[in-house]
Amino acid sequence: MPFINVKTNVNVTNEKTADIKSALGTAITAIPGKSEGWLMVGVEGDYTLYFKGTDAPAAMVEVQIYGSPSGNAMSELTNRITGILSESLGISSDRIYVSYMCTENWGWNGSNF
C-alpha cells in the first residue's frame, strides 16, 4: 500500500506523467512485497518550489509505505526515483529530496489493514 507523491517546479505533460507513473510502478518493487498493483501515485508539476535559494529544476518526493522496509530497500528505491526524475524531467539528482513515512496503520475499503 505505498503512495508516492512527486512535487516539482518543472512542467510535466500528461505524457510525462504517464511515463513517471509507469516507471514508479516498476521502481516500487525495490521494497519487498510492494508492487504497482497497490501503488498510488501523485504528480504535481509547475509546483512553486525553491531549493538552495533558486527555482532551478528540483523535486520533493514523498513516499508513504505500510510496514517497515529495510534501509537498503529504501536506498534502492531512492536511487530508482532519482534516476526516473533525472531522465524524465532533466532534474539533477542533487536537486531531488526523497522522504519516507512508514506506518503500521493504513486504511482501505472502509477498514484498516
DRENTORKOL-3810 file (N, C-alpha, C; in nm, 4 decimals):
REM DRENTORKOL-3810
@n.u->0.0821; n.v->-0.1182; n.w->0.0000; ca.u->0.0000; ca.v->0.0000; ca.w->0.0000; c.u->0.0872; c.v->0.1256; c.w->0.0000
@n.u->0.1754; n.v->0.1380; n.w->-0.0942; ca.u->0.2566; ca.v->0.2600; ca.w->-0.0967; c.u->0.1879; c.v->0.3745; c.w->-0.1714
@n.u->0.2294; n.v->0.4957; n.w->-0.1357; ca.u->0.1878; ca.v->0.6161; ca.w->-0.2057; c.u->0.3139; c.v->0.6966; c.w->-0.2336
@n.u->0.3329; n.v->0.7362; n.w->-0.3576; ca.u->0.4458; ca.v->0.8205; ca.w->-0.3957; c.u->0.3902; c.v->0.9490; c.w->-0.4532
@n.u->0.4275; n.v->1.0622; n.w->-0.3928; ca.u->0.3827; ca.v->1.1925; ca.w->-0.4394; c.u->0.5039; c.v->1.2744; c.w->-0.4829
@n.u->0.5037; n.v->1.3154; n.w->-0.6091; ca.u->0.6137; ca.v->1.3927; ca.w->-0.6665; c.u->0.5672; c.v->1.5371; c.w->-0.6832
@n.u->0.6415; n.v->1.6292; n.w->-0.6241; ca.u->0.6163; ca.v->1.7715; ca.w->-0.6420; c.u->0.7401; c.v->1.8303; c.w->-0.7089
@n.u->0.7197; n.v->1.9003; n.w->-0.8198; ca.u->0.8319; ca.v->1.9574; ca.w->-0.8921; c.u->0.7945; c.v->2.0914; c.w->-0.9524
@n.u->0.8944; n.v->2.1766; n.w->-0.9684; ca.u->0.8708; ca.v->2.3056; ca.w->-1.0316; c.u->0.8865; c.v->2.2980; c.w->-1.1834
@n.u->0.9034; n.v->2.1783; n.w->-1.2357; ca.u->0.9137; ca.v->2.1550; ca.w->-1.3792; c.u->0.7734; c.v->2.1321; c.w->-1.4354
@n.u->0.7487; n.v->2.1776; n.w->-1.5574; ca.u->0.6227; ca.v->2.1476; ca.w->-1.6242; c.u->0.6206; c.v->1.9993; c.w->-1.6594
@n.u->0.5130; n.v->1.9313; n.w->-1.6243; ca.u->0.5016; ca.v->1.7880; ca.w->-1.6505; c.u->0.3799; c.v->1.7648; c.w->-1.7400
@n.u->0.4053; n.v->1.7240; n.w->-1.8628; ca.u->0.2964; ca.v->1.6965; ca.w->-1.9563; c.u->0.2224; c.v->1.5699; c.w->-1.9141
@n.u->0.1051; n.v->1.5489; n.w->-1.9689; ca.u->0.0297; ca.v->1.4261; ca.w->-1.9419; c.u->0.1099; c.v->1.3029; c.w->-1.9823
@n.u->0.1818; n.v->1.3124; n.w->-2.0940; ca.u->0.2636; ca.v->1.2002; ca.w->-2.1405; c.u->0.3760; c.v->1.1697; c.w->-2.0409
@n.u->0.4426; n.v->1.2740; n.w->-1.9924; ca.u->0.5496; ca.v->1.2557; ca.w->-1.8933; c.u->0.4929; c.v->1.1998; c.w->-1.7629
@n.u->0.3756; n.v->1.2481; n.w->-1.7239; ca.u->0.3116; ca.v->1.1971; ca.w->-1.6020; c.u->0.2873; c.v->1.0473; c.w->-1.6143
@n.u->0.2354; n.v->1.0042; n.w->-1.7282; ca.u->0.2102; ca.v->0.8614; ca.w->-1.7507; c.u->0.3406; c.v->0.7822; c.w->-1.7487
@n.u->0.4458; n.v->0.8369; n.w->-1.8079; ca.u->0.5765; ca.v->0.7695; ca.w->-1.8073; c.u->0.6300; c.v->0.7562; c.w->-1.6651
@n.u->0.6198; n.v->0.8629; n.w->-1.5877; ca.u->0.6685; ca.v->0.8614; ca.w->-1.4493; c.u->0.5876; c.v->0.7612; c.w->-1.3670
@n.u->0.4566; n.v->0.7613; n.w->-1.3841; ca.u->0.3704; ca.v->0.6668; ca.w->-1.3122; c.u->0.4114; c.v->0.5239; c.w->-1.3415
@n.u->0.4350; n.v->0.4918; n.w->-1.4678; ca.u->0.4746; ca.v->0.3555; ca.w->-1.5051; c.u->0.6117; c.v->0.3193; c.w->-1.4494
@n.u->0.7054; n.v->0.4123; n.w->-1.4575; ca.u->0.8404; ca.v->0.3867; ca.w->-1.4062; c.u->0.8386; c.v->0.3676; c.w->-1.2544
@n.u->0.7576; n.v->0.4461; n.w->-1.1834; ca.u->0.7469; ca.v->0.4294; ca.w->-1.0388; c.u->0.6817; c.v->0.2957; c.w->-1.0044
@n.u->0.5921; n.v->0.2486; n.w->-1.0910; ca.u->0.5298; ca.v->0.1176; ca.w->-1.0716; c.u->0.6319; c.v->0.0051; c.w->-1.0745
@n.u->0.7342; n.v->0.0203; n.w->-1.1553; ca.u->0.8439; ca.v->-0.0773; ca.w->-1.1579; c.u->0.9390; c.v->-0.0536; c.w->-1.0409
@n.u->0.9693; n.v->0.0727; n.w->-1.0126; ca.u->1.0652; ca.v->0.1076; ca.w->-0.9073; c.u->1.0215; c.v->0.0589; c.w->-0.7698
@n.u->0.8911; n.v->0.0599; n.w->-0.7419; ca.u->0.8426; ca.v->0.0248; ca.w->-0.6085; c.u->0.8784; c.v->-0.1187; c.w->-0.5708
@n.u->0.9086; n.v->-0.2017; n.w->-0.6686; ca.u->0.9465; ca.v->-0.3405; ca.w->-0.6383; c.u->1.0797; c.v->-0.3486; c.w->-0.5639
@n.u->1.1506; n.v->-0.2371; n.w->-0.5491; ca.u->1.2709; ca.v->-0.2342; ca.w->-0.4651; c.u->1.2354; c.v->-0.2644; c.w->-0.3200
@n.u->1.1107; n.v->-0.2398; n.w->-0.2838; ca.u->1.0623; ca.v->-0.2706; ca.w->-0.1495; c.u->0.9971; c.v->-0.4092; c.w->-0.1553
@n.u->1.0543; n.v->-0.5082; n.w->-0.0872; ca.u->0.9965; ca.v->-0.6433; ca.w->-0.0918; c.u->0.8477; c.v->-0.6440; c.w->-0.0580
@n.u->0.7715; n.v->-0.7131; n.w->-0.1397; ca.u->0.6281; ca.v->-0.7260; ca.w->-0.1192; c.u->0.5442; c.v->-0.6130; c.w->-0.1760
@n.u->0.6075; n.v->-0.5115; n.w->-0.2323; ca.u->0.5323; ca.v->-0.3990; ca.w->-0.2891; c.u->0.5307; c.v->-0.4100; c.w->-0.4409
@n.u->0.4200; n.v->-0.3678; n.w->-0.4999; ca.u->0.4060; ca.v->-0.3752; ca.w->-0.6454; c.u->0.3150; c.v->-0.2630; c.w->-0.6943
@n.u->0.3122; n.v->-0.2462; n.w->-0.8250; ca.u->0.2271; ca.v->-0.1439; ca.w->-0.8845; c.u->0.0790; c.v->-0.1716; c.w->-0.8567
@n.u->0.0453; n.v->-0.2970; n.w->-0.8297; ca.u->-0.0937; ca.v->-0.3344; ca.w->-0.8060; c.u->-0.1584; c.v->-0.2600; c.w->-0.6897
@n.u->-0.0795; n.v->-0.2120; n.w->-0.5944; ca.u->-0.1323; ca.v->-0.1385; ca.w->-0.4802; c.u->-0.0759; c.v->0.0022; c.w->-0.4712
@n.u->0.0019; n.v->0.0432; n.w->-0.5702; ca.u->0.0687; ca.v->0.1732; ca.w->-0.5666; c.u->-0.0247; c.v->0.2858; c.w->-0.6092
@n.u->-0.0251; n.v->0.3940; n.w->-0.5301; ca.u->-0.0944; ca.v->0.5173; ca.w->-0.5673; c.u->0.0137; c.v->0.6213; c.w->-0.5951
@n.u->-0.0012; n.v->0.6955; n.w->-0.7045; ca.u->0.0989; ca.v->0.7941; ca.w->-0.7458; c.u->0.0315; c.v->0.9287; c.w->-0.7674
@n.u->0.0954; n.v->1.0332; n.w->-0.7184; ca.u->0.0534; ca.v->1.1703; ca.w->-0.7465; c.u->0.1709; c.v->1.2445; c.w->-0.8093
@n.u->0.1438; n.v->1.3258; n.w->-0.9102; ca.u->0.2481; ca.v->1.4067; ca.w->-0.9733; c.u->0.1960; c.v->1.5493; c.w->-0.9836
@n.u->0.2660; n.v->1.6413; n.w->-0.9188; ca.u->0.2290; ca.v->1.7827; ca.w->-0.9205; c.u->0.3395; c.v->1.8616; c.w->-0.9900
@n.u->0.3178; n.v->1.8946; n.w->-1.1169; ca.u->0.4125; ca.v->1.9761; ca.w->-1.1909; c.u->0.3812; c.v->2.1236; c.w->-1.1729
@n.u->0.4738; n.v->2.2085; n.w->-1.2147; ca.u->0.4583; ca.v->2.3536; ca.w->-1.2018; c.u->0.4316; c.v->2.3965; c.w->-1.0581
@n.u->0.4846; n.v->2.3206; n.w->-0.9633; ca.u->0.4699; ca.v->2.3487; ca.w->-0.8207; c.u->0.5716; c.v->2.4566; c.w->-0.7825
@n.u->0.5314; n.v->2.5536; n.w->-0.7037; ca.u->0.6259; ca.v->2.6554; ca.w->-0.6584; c.u->0.7228; c.v->2.5888; c.w->-0.5618
@n.u->0.8493; n.v->2.5799; n.w->-0.6044; ca.u->0.9481; ca.v->2.5058; ca.w->-0.5264; c.u->1.0848; c.v->2.5708; c.w->-0.5418
@n.u->1.1451; n.v->2.6031; n.w->-0.4297; ca.u->1.2800; ca.v->2.6601; ca.w->-0.4283; c.u->1.3703; c.v->2.5647; c.w->-0.3520
@n.u->1.4922; n.v->2.5449; n.w->-0.4009; ca.u->1.5898; ca.v->2.4610; ca.w->-0.3337; c.u->1.7257; c.v->2.5276; c.w->-0.3468
@n.u->1.7965; n.v->2.5377; n.w->-0.2359; ca.u->1.9260; ca.v->2.6045; ca.w->-0.2323; c.u->1.9154; c.v->2.7492; c.w->-0.2804
@n.u->1.8005; n.v->2.8109; n.w->-0.2528; ca.u->1.7806; ca.v->2.9514; ca.w->-0.2838; c.u->1.7424; c.v->2.9831; c.w->-0.4266
@n.u->1.7237; n.v->2.8804; n.w->-0.5110; ca.u->1.6880; ca.v->2.9071; ca.w->-0.6508; c.u->1.5662; c.v->2.8258; c.w->-0.6913
@n.u->1.5084; n.v->2.8667; n.w->-0.8030; ca.u->1.3960; ca.v->2.7911; ca.w->-0.8582; c.u->1.4398; c.v->2.7062; c.w->-0.9776
@n.u->1.5681; n.v->2.6700; n.w->-0.9831; ca.u->1.6160; ca.v->2.5766; ca.w->-1.0851; c.u->1.5402; c.v->2.4443; c.w->-1.0674
@n.u->1.5302; n.v->2.3637; n.w->-1.1733; ca.u->1.4535; ca.v->2.2390; ca.w->-1.1627; c.u->1.4898; c.v->2.1584; c.w->-1.0373
@n.u->1.3848; n.v->2.1206; n.w->-0.9628; ca.u->1.4007; ca.v->2.0461; ca.w->-0.8388; c.u->1.2755; c.v->1.9615; c.w->-0.8156
@n.u->1.2851; n.v->1.8688; n.w->-0.7216; ca.u->1.1691; ca.v->1.7862; ca.w->-0.6877; c.u->1.1747; c.v->1.7442; c.w->-0.5418
@n.u->1.0566; n.v->1.7340; n.w->-0.4833; ca.u->1.0381; ca.v->1.6776; ca.w->-0.3495; c.u->0.9476; c.v->1.5573; c.w->-0.3668
@n.u->0.9957; n.v->1.4420; n.w->-0.3254; ca.u->0.9199; ca.v->1.3179; ca.w->-0.3411; c.u->0.8891; c.v->1.2621; c.w->-0.2026
@n.u->0.7619; n.v->1.2383; n.w->-0.1776; ca.u->0.7181; ca.v->1.1809; ca.w->-0.0503; c.u->0.6727; c.v->1.0375; c.w->-0.0757
@n.u->0.7321; n.v->0.9442; n.w->-0.0010; ca.u->0.6977; ca.v->0.8029; ca.w->-0.0139; c.u->0.6367; c.v->0.7585; c.w->0.1181
@n.u->0.5121; n.v->0.7126; n.w->0.1116; ca.u->0.4445; ca.v->0.6597; ca.w->0.2298; c.u->0.4264; c.v->0.5099; c.w->0.2097
@n.u->0.4632; n.v->0.4332; n.w->0.3121; ca.u->0.4643; ca.v->0.2871; ca.w->0.2983; c.u->0.4006; c.v->0.2229; c.w->0.4208
@n.u->0.3169; n.v->0.1254; n.w->0.3955; ca.u->0.2619; ca.v->0.0417; ca.w->0.5020; c.u->0.3673; c.v->-0.0623; c.w->0.5364
@n.u->0.4101; n.v->-0.0631; n.w->0.6628; ca.u->0.5129; ca.v->-0.1569; ca.w->0.7056; c.u->0.6445; c.v->-0.0850; c.w->0.7306
@n.u->0.7496; n.v->-0.1653; n.w->0.7466; ca.u->0.8820; ca.v->-0.1118; ca.w->0.7788; c.u->0.9884; c.v->-0.1755; c.w->0.6904
@n.u->1.0076; n.v->-0.1228; n.w->0.5708; ca.u->1.1103; ca.v->-0.1795; ca.w->0.4829; c.u->1.2508; c.v->-0.1524; c.w->0.5371
@n.u->1.3459; n.v->-0.2299; n.w->0.4897; ca.u->1.4844; ca.v->-0.2121; ca.w->0.5336; c.u->1.5433; c.v->-0.0835; c.w->0.4763
@n.u->1.6466; n.v->-0.0352; n.w->0.5413; ca.u->1.7173; ca.v->0.0828; ca.w->0.4922; c.u->1.7754; c.v->0.0600; c.w->0.3537
@n.u->1.8242; n.v->-0.0615; n.w->0.3286; ca.u->1.8791; ca.v->-0.0929; ca.w->0.1961; c.u->1.7719; c.v->-0.0834; c.w->0.0882
@n.u->1.6528; n.v->-0.1335; n.w->0.1180; ca.u->1.5433; ca.v->-0.1281; ca.w->0.0208; c.u->1.5036; c.v->0.0165; c.w->-0.0072
@n.u->1.4981; n.v->0.0987; n.w->0.0973; ca.u->1.4625; ca.v->0.2387; ca.w->0.0774; c.u->1.5720; c.v->0.3120; c.w->0.0003
@n.u->1.6981; n.v->0.2783; n.w->0.0256; ca.u->1.8079; ca.v->0.3384; ca.w->-0.0513; c.u->1.7974; c.v->0.3036; c.w->-0.1984
@n.u->1.7641; n.v->0.1788; n.w->-0.2271; ca.u->1.7489; ca.v->0.1371; ca.w->-0.3667; c.u->1.6322; c.v->0.2101; c.w->-0.4311
@n.u->1.5221; n.v->0.2257; n.w->-0.3598; ca.u->1.4081; ca.v->0.2987; ca.w->-0.4149; c.u->1.4446; c.v->0.4451; c.w->-0.4393
@n.u->1.5171; n.v->0.5072; n.w->-0.3472; ca.u->1.5625; ca.v->0.6449; ca.w->-0.3678; c.u->1.6460; c.v->0.6551; c.w->-0.4945
@n.u->1.7361; n.v->0.5612; n.w->-0.5142; ca.u->1.8190; ca.v->0.5595; ca.w->-0.6340; c.u->1.7330; c.v->0.5500; c.w->-0.7600
@n.u->1.6342; n.v->0.4632; n.w->-0.7573; ca.u->1.5456; ca.v->0.4465; ca.w->-0.8734; c.u->1.4620; c.v->0.5718; c.w->-0.8989
@n.u->1.4053; n.v->0.6293; n.w->-0.7940; ca.u->1.3227; ca.v->0.7502; ca.w->-0.8087; c.u->1.4067; c.v->0.8637; c.w->-0.8660
@n.u->1.5258; n.v->0.8828; n.w->-0.8115; ca.u->1.6140; ca.v->0.9890; ca.w->-0.8586; c.u->1.6466; c.v->0.9699; c.w->-1.0065
@n.u->1.6750; n.v->0.8461; n.w->-1.0462; ca.u->1.7033; ca.v->0.8173; ca.w->-1.1866; c.u->1.5854; c.v->0.8470; c.w->-1.2766
@n.u->1.4668; n.v->0.8115; n.w->-1.2320; ca.u->1.3450; ca.v->0.8353; ca.w->-1.3114; c.u->1.3251; c.v->0.9846; c.w->-1.3351
@n.u->1.3361; n.v->1.0646; n.w->-1.2297; ca.u->1.3120; ca.v->1.2086; ca.w->-1.2436; c.u->1.4235; c.v->1.2781; c.w->-1.3196
@n.u->1.5454; n.v->1.2303; n.w->-1.3044; ca.u->1.6565; ca.v->1.2869; ca.w->-1.3815; c.u->1.6367; c.v->1.2613; c.w->-1.5300
@n.u->1.6006; n.v->1.1376; n.w->-1.5627; ca.u->1.5825; ca.v->1.1009; ca.w->-1.7034; c.u->1.4567; c.v->1.1634; c.w->-1.7635
@n.u->1.3459; n.v->1.1573; n.w->-1.6916; ca.u->1.2175; ca.v->1.2042; ca.w->-1.7456; c.u->1.2047; c.v->1.3555; c.w->-1.7519
@n.u->1.2578; n.v->1.4230; n.w->-1.6481; ca.u->1.2345; ca.v->1.5671; ca.w->-1.6363; c.u->1.3618; c.v->1.6504; c.w->-1.6405
@n.u->1.4770; n.v->1.5848; n.w->-1.6478; ca.u->1.6027; ca.v->1.6585; ca.w->-1.6542; c.u->1.6426; c.v->1.7256; c.w->-1.5248
@n.u->1.5948; n.v->1.6736; n.w->-1.4122; ca.u->1.6291; ca.v->1.7303; ca.w->-1.2819; c.u->1.7577; c.v->1.6635; c.w->-1.2331
@n.u->1.8545; n.v->1.7445; n.w->-1.1970; ca.u->1.9797; ca.v->1.6918; ca.w->-1.1440; c.u->1.9527; c.v->1.6156; c.w->-1.0142
@n.u->2.0202; n.v->1.5030; n.w->-0.9961; ca.u->1.9949; ca.v->1.4197; ca.w->-0.8781; c.u->2.0251; c.v->1.4917; c.w->-0.7470
@n.u->2.1118; n.v->1.5920; n.w->-0.7510; ca.u->2.1424; ca.v->1.6650; ca.w->-0.6279; c.u->2.0392; c.v->1.7747; c.w->-0.5990
@n.u->1.9311; n.v->1.7761; n.w->-0.6767; ca.u->1.8218; ca.v->1.8703; ca.w->-0.6525; c.u->1.6899; c.v->1.7950; c.w->-0.6301
@n.u->1.7031; n.v->1.6708; n.w->-0.5839; ca.u->1.5856; ca.v->1.5869; ca.w->-0.5555; c.u->1.5956; c.v->1.5365; c.w->-0.4114
@n.u->1.4937; n.v->1.5651; n.w->-0.3331; ca.u->1.4809; ca.v->1.5073; ca.w->-0.1989; c.u->1.3764; c.v->1.3960; c.w->-0.2058
@n.u->1.4006; n.v->1.2894; n.w->-0.1304; ca.u->1.3040; ca.v->1.1808; ca.w->-0.1159; c.u->1.2861; c.v->1.1575; c.w->0.0335
@n.u->1.1632; n.v->1.1707; n.w->0.0814; ca.u->1.1364; ca.v->1.1449; ca.w->0.2231; c.u->1.0467; c.v->1.0222; c.w->0.2360
@n.u->1.0581; n.v->0.9549; n.w->0.3494; ca.u->0.9824; ca.v->0.8328; ca.w->0.3742; c.u->0.9014; c.v->0.8449; c.w->0.5020
@n.u->0.7803; n.v->0.7925; n.w->0.4960; ca.u->0.6971; ca.v->0.7766; ca.w->0.6137; c.u->0.6476; c.v->0.6328; c.w->0.6137
@n.u->0.6837; n.v->0.5595; n.w->0.7160; ca.u->0.6404; ca.v->0.4202; ca.w->0.7277; c.u->0.5376; c.v->0.4120; c.w->0.8402
@n.u->0.4327; n.v->0.3335; n.w->0.8201; ca.u->0.3263; ca.v->0.3247; ca.w->0.9193; c.u->0.2741; c.v->0.1819; c.w->0.9302
@n.u->0.2268; n.v->0.1488; n.w->1.0471; ca.u->0.1618; ca.v->0.0194; ca.w->1.0700; c.u->0.0097; c.v->0.0335; c.w->1.0601
@n.u->-0.0379; n.v->0.1560; n.w->1.0339; ca.u->-0.1815; ca.v->0.1823; ca.w->1.0244; c.u->-0.2135; c.v->0.2360; c.w->0.8861
@n.u->-0.2923; n.v->0.1619; n.w->0.8110; ca.u->-0.3265; ca.v->0.2030; ca.w->0.6754; c.u->-0.4702; c.v->0.1600; c.w->0.6502
@n.u->-0.5541; n.v->0.2553; n.w->0.6131; ca.u->-0.6938; ca.v->0.2251; ca.w->0.5885; c.u->-0.7242; c.v->0.2101; c.w->0.4406
@n.u->-0.8161; n.v->0.1224; n.w->0.4098; ca.u->-0.8610; ca.v->0.0999; ca.w->0.2718; c.u->-0.9953; c.v->0.0287; c.w->0.2762
@n.u->-1.0820; n.v->0.0655; n.w->0.1891; ca.u->-1.2089; ca.v->-0.0028; ca.w->0.1703; c.u->-1.2917; c.v->-0.0087; c.w->0.2996
@n.u->-1.2865; n.v->0.0994; n.w->0.3763; ca.u->-1.3698; ca.v->0.1089; ca.w->0.4955; c.u->-1.3125; c.v->0.0496; c.w->0.6230
@n.u->-1.1908; n.v->-0.0045; n.w->0.6167; ca.u->-1.1284; ca.v->-0.0587; ca.w->0.7383; c.u->-0.9771; c.v->-0.0462; c.w->0.7288
@n.u->-0.9083; n.v->-0.0895; n.w->0.8333; ca.u->-0.7627; ca.v->-0.0830; ca.w->0.8356; c.u->-0.7029; c.v->-0.2218; c.w->0.8187
@n.u->-0.5830; n.v->-0.2221; n.w->0.7617; ca.u->-0.5109; ca.v->-0.3491; ca.w->0.7485; c.u->-0.4563; c.v->-0.3906; c.w->0.8822
END
